[in-house]
Amino acid sequence: MSEKLAVLALGHRALGTTLPEQQIAAKKAAKAIADLVEEGTRVVISHSNGPQVGMIHTAMNEFGKAHPDYTFAPMSVCSAMSQGYIGYDLQNAIREELVNRGLYKPVVTILTQVVIDPYDEAFAEPTKIIGRILTEEEAQAEEEKGNFVTKVSDNAYRRILAAPMPQKIVEIDSVRALVGAGQIVIAAGGGGIPVMEQSTHLRSASAIIEKDLAAGLLAEELNADTLMILTSVEKVSLYHEQHNEEFLGAISVAEAKQYIEEDHFAPGSMLPKFEAGISFLEKGTGRRTIITDIDHARDGYREKTGTIIK
């Protein structure tokens, strides 16, 4: 039995969209996680939160419109809420699956803040669409507050947020302590709650961090052996769904960089997965990045399938 450490990044497909979907998906994710625990691996889990944080943001702001005595919820609060309730479903599903297999390991969720640079160039070009549909008048009001909006159809607008690079994880020492104590930790959900350091104060930022980049940073700071990113495909491919589609198995960092330079991977989708994997590999030795889907997590971990970067 090894004592390897793996950071497992769960994508949107591993969590579902609605509350009932999430509970079903969490049970499936728990099986994949328990498989790795049975391999003798210490596991830290990060996860997506796109649909969930959007739902919370919309609900809280609609509530604020209907009840003027209540304030609108900032993105940081919405992100914290999403970490809490996704973690709740995940940790209960993982605990149940482990107990059913005769494995006894505590599972814990940490509300995780991630430091960003307030001068990150991403703030000049926001890309992440969030929240409800706005009228033209509401969009103008958002812009007057200093927020960015984009037109999605006739007289329909939505807010857009920046996706700055993660710099460091505030609660990393707590994660290390819990992992060292043999616990399974869920951390940096949804890319973490973005914050800016102002002396001793952590000021929340209206932004969304790419969850794959945050998972990569988490793996770096924990000095993990494996960064496993679970997505919608068993193997990454070049020329996706074209007649010359080419599936990637084991590749080198140099090859991964070449594919990025050739624009094979879409921004906000496969590209950050490769960027996170490469950064993780270049900042340590004896590491690997595995990209596969949740149905092949165990085989991917055993390097029987998946796209493996070393």
C-alpha distance (Angstrom), angle and dihedral (degrees) to the residues before:
residue distance angle dihedral
M1 . . .
S2 3.80 . .
E3 3.78 126.9 .
K4 3.77 93.8 -145.3
L5 3.80 120.4 147.1
A6 3.80 120.7 -134.1
V7 3.78 128.4 -173.6
L8 3.79 107.8 -151.2
A9 3.82 118.3 -158.8
L10 3.81 113.5 -159.3
G11 3.79 115.3 -154.6
H12 3.79 129.6 -151.8
R13 3.82 92.2 -85.5
A14 3.81 89.2 59.4
L15 3.81 93.0 56.4
G16 3.79 108.7 35.0
T17 3.79 124.8 -142.7
T18 3.80 111.4 -101.2
L19 3.81 126.1 51.2
P20 3.85 94.3 -102.6
E21 3.82 90.8 45.5
Q22 3.79 90.2 50.6
Q23 3.80 93.2 53.4
I24 3.80 91.2 51.2
A25 3.80 92.6 44.3
A26 3.81 92.0 47.8
K27 3.80 90.0 58.4
K28 3.80 90.4 53.3
A29 3.80 91.3 47.0
A30 3.80 89.2 49.4
K31 3.80 90.6 58.6
A32 3.81 91.3 54.0
I33 3.81 91.0 47.6
A34 3.82 92.3 47.8
D35 3.81 88.6 51.3
L36 3.80 89.6 59.3
V37 3.80 91.8 45.8
E38 3.82 87.9 53.6
E39 3.80 86.8 55.2
G40 3.80 86.9 62.9
T41 3.79 92.9 -106.6
R42 3.78 126.2 144.8
V43 3.79 107.4 -131.8
V44 3.80 134.3 -153.6
I45 3.80 116.1 -177.1
S46 3.78 130.8 -150.9
H47 3.77 124.0 177.4
S48 3.77 148.8 -170.7
N49 3.80 121.4 -103.2
G50 3.82 104.6 179.0
P51 3.81 101.4 125.3
Q52 3.80 92.6 34.2
V53 3.79 98.3 51.5
G54 3.81 89.8 44.1
M55 3.79 90.6 53.3
I56 3.81 92.1 48.3
H57 3.82 93.0 46.5
T58 3.80 91.6 50.2
A59 3.81 94.1 44.9
M60 3.80 95.1 47.7
N61 3.79 93.3 47.4
E62 3.80 93.5 46.5
F63 3.80 87.7 50.6
G64 3.79 89.7 51.0
K65 3.81 90.5 52.1
A66 3.80 92.0 51.2
H67 3.81 94.2 43.9
P68 3.82 111.5 41.8
D69 3.81 91.3 -172.7
Y70 3.82 89.1 69.1
T71 3.79 124.7 72.3
F72 3.79 124.9 -127.9
A73 3.80 114.9 -100.6
P74 3.82 116.2 -112.2
M75 3.80 119.3 -133.7
S76 3.80 91.9 -105.1
V77 3.81 91.2 60.3
C78 3.81 91.6 45.5
S79 3.81 89.8 50.6
A80 3.81 91.8 49.8
M81 3.81 90.1 50.1
S82 3.79 91.2 51.0
Q83 3.82 91.8 49.9
G84 3.78 89.5 51.2
Y85 3.76 100.3 50.1
I86 3.82 96.6 37.7
G87 3.79 88.6 48.5
Y88 3.80 89.8 49.1
D89 3.81 92.5 56.9
L90 3.80 94.2 40.5
Q91 3.79 98.2 47.9
N92 3.79 92.7 47.6
A93 3.81 92.2 47.9
I94 3.83 91.9 47.5
R95 3.79 92.7 46.8
E96 3.82 91.7 50.5
E97 3.81 92.9 47.9
L98 3.79 92.5 48.5
V99 3.81 93.4 48.1
N100 3.81 90.4 48.9
R101 3.81 87.9 55.9
G102 3.78 93.5 47.2
L103 3.79 93.2 -107.5
Y104 3.80 117.8 134.4
K105 3.79 114.7 -161.1
P106 3.80 126.7 138.7
V107 3.81 115.6 -118.8
V108 3.79 121.0 -153.8
T109 3.81 138.0 177.6
I110 3.80 120.5 -143.6
L111 3.78 121.3 -159.3
T112 3.78 97.4 -129.4
Q113 3.79 130.3 -156.6
V114 3.80 121.5 -162.1
V115 3.80 122.5 -158.2
I116 3.80 117.6 -129.7
D117 3.80 133.3 -175.0
P118 3.84 111.6 -104.7
Y119 3.82 87.7 -148.7
D120 3.80 94.2 53.7
E121 3.82 109.3 140.2
A122 3.82 89.1 -129.4
F123 3.81 89.6 78.4
A124 3.80 89.0 67.7
E125 3.81 92.1 54.5
P126 3.82 111.2 33.6
T127 3.81 114.8 -169.1
K128 3.81 109.3 171.1
I129 3.81 115.0 98.1
I130 3.81 113.8 -148.0
G131 3.78 140.8 171.9
R132 3.77 137.9 7.8
I133 3.80 130.9 -26.4
L134 3.82 112.0 -83.2
T135 3.79 129.8 -154.6
E136 3.78 119.2 -126.8
E137 3.80 90.2 -100.3
E138 3.80 92.3 50.4
A139 3.81 90.3 47.0
Q140 3.80 90.4 53.5
A141 3.79 89.7 50.5
E142 3.82 90.2 52.4
E143 3.80 91.1 50.6
E144 3.81 90.2 50.5
K145 3.80 87.2 57.2
G146 3.82 88.9 55.0
N147 3.81 96.1 -102.2
F148 3.80 125.5 133.5
V149 3.80 122.5 -122.1
T150 3.78 134.6 -177.5
K151 3.79 131.6 -155.2
V152 3.80 112.0 -116.4
S153 3.83 99.0 174.8
D154 3.81 140.1 -23.4
N155 3.83 108.4 -33.5
A156 3.81 89.4 -14.3
Y157 3.79 122.6 115.2
R158 3.81 137.9 167.9
R159 3.78 134.8 -164.6
I160 3.79 119.7 -102.2
L161 3.78 125.6 -156.1
A162 3.78 135.3 -160.2
A163 3.81 122.1 -106.5
P164 3.84 103.9 -146.6
M165 3.80 123.4 -174.8
P166 3.82 116.2 -95.1
Q167 3.82 112.6 -115.2
K168 3.81 105.9 -177.5
I169 3.80 140.5 -17.0
V170 3.79 114.0 -114.4
E171 3.82 97.1 -154.7
I172 3.83 96.1 42.9
D173 3.81 93.6 118.8
S174 3.81 90.3 56.2
V175 3.80 90.6 49.5
R176 3.82 90.7 50.2
A177 3.80 91.8 49.2
L178 3.80 93.2 50.5
V179 3.81 93.4 45.5
G180 3.80 89.0 48.9
A181 3.80 88.8 53.1
G182 3.81 90.3 56.5
Q183 3.80 97.9 -103.4
I184 3.79 128.0 140.3
V185 3.79 107.5 -122.9
I186 3.80 130.5 -156.2
A187 3.81 108.5 -159.7
A188 3.82 144.7 153.5
G189 3.79 91.5 28.2
G190 3.80 113.7 -172.0
G191 3.78 90.5 7.5
G192 3.79 91.7 -56.1
I193 3.79 130.2 -82.9
P194 3.83 104.3 -62.9
V195 3.80 113.6 -126.8
M196 3.80 137.1 169.9
E197 3.79 122.6 -140.5
Q198 3.80 114.7 -121.8
S199 3.78 106.6 174.6
T200 3.83 103.2 -66.1
H201 3.82 92.9 -19.1
L202 3.80 124.4 94.2
R203 3.78 108.5 -148.2
S204 3.78 116.8 -161.3
A205 3.79 117.7 -122.6
S206 3.80 128.8 -145.7
A207 3.79 95.0 -123.7
I208 3.79 144.4 100.4
I209 3.81 121.8 -127.6
E210 3.81 118.5 -146.4
K211 3.80 102.8 -105.2
D212 3.82 92.9 -143.3
L213 3.81 91.6 55.2
A214 3.80 90.4 48.3
A215 3.81 90.3 49.2
G216 3.80 89.3 50.8
L217 3.80 90.9 50.7
L218 3.80 89.9 48.0
A219 3.82 89.5 53.1
E220 3.81 90.9 47.6
E221 3.80 94.7 50.2
L222 3.81 91.8 46.6
N223 3.82 91.3 47.0
A224 3.80 88.5 -128.7
D225 3.79 122.7 -175.3
T226 3.80 95.6 -139.5
L227 3.78 136.2 31.9
M228 3.80 106.8 -163.9
I229 3.80 116.7 -171.8
L230 3.80 113.9 -166.9
T231 3.78 112.7 -156.2
S232 3.82 139.1 150.6
V233 3.83 99.6 -72.6
E234 3.80 134.0 62.8
K235 3.81 90.0 -139.5
V236 3.78 132.3 12.0
S237 3.78 113.6 -115.2
L238 3.77 138.8 -157.8
Y239 3.82 117.6 -133.0
H240 3.79 89.1 19.9
E241 3.82 114.4 -139.5
Q242 3.82 91.9 -6.6
H243 3.80 126.5 122.9
N244 3.81 90.4 -102.0
E245 3.81 96.0 46.9
E246 3.81 111.0 157.5
F247 3.81 121.9 -162.2
L248 3.79 118.2 -144.4
G249 3.80 121.5 -134.8
A250 3.81 120.7 165.2
I251 3.81 111.5 -3.2
S252 3.78 136.6 167.6
V253 3.79 127.8 -116.3
A254 3.79 88.6 -109.6
E255 3.80 91.0 55.1
A256 3.81 91.4 46.9
K257 3.82 90.0 52.7
Q258 3.79 90.8 48.8
Y259 3.81 91.5 53.6
I260 3.81 89.7 51.0
E261 3.81 91.1 50.7
E262 3.81 88.9 51.1
D263 3.84 89.8 55.3
H264 3.79 95.8 -120.2
F265 3.80 94.4 143.6
A266 3.80 128.8 65.3
P267 3.84 119.7 -123.7
G268 3.78 112.0 -111.1
S269 3.81 91.0 20.3
M270 3.82 124.5 51.2
L271 3.81 96.5 -8.2
P272 3.85 97.2 71.7
K273 3.81 89.3 48.0
F274 3.79 90.6 58.8
E275 3.80 92.6 41.2
A276 3.81 90.7 52.1
G277 3.79 92.5 45.8
I278 3.79 94.2 49.3
S279 3.82 93.9 46.8
F280 3.81 90.2 49.6
L281 3.80 92.1 51.1
E282 3.79 95.7 45.6
K283 3.81 93.5 53.6
G284 3.80 97.1 57.4
T285 3.78 145.4 17.3
G286 3.79 132.7 -109.6
R287 3.80 91.6 26.2
R288 3.79 134.2 132.8
T289 3.78 138.3 -168.5
I290 3.80 119.6 -145.2
I291 3.81 123.8 -167.3
T292 3.80 117.3 -171.0
D293 3.80 141.9 117.8
I294 3.77 128.3 -80.9
D295 3.82 93.7 -105.1
H296 3.80 90.2 61.1
A297 3.81 99.6 38.6
R298 3.80 95.8 117.4
D299 3.81 94.2 43.6
G300 3.79 89.2 45.5
Y301 3.79 90.5 52.0
R302 3.81 88.2 51.6
E303 3.83 88.4 49.2
K304 3.80 92.3 -118.6
T305 3.80 91.7 124.2
G306 3.79 141.5 -5.9
T307 3.78 130.8 71.6
I308 3.80 107.6 -64.3
I309 3.80 122.2 -166.8
K310 3.80 118.3 -165.0
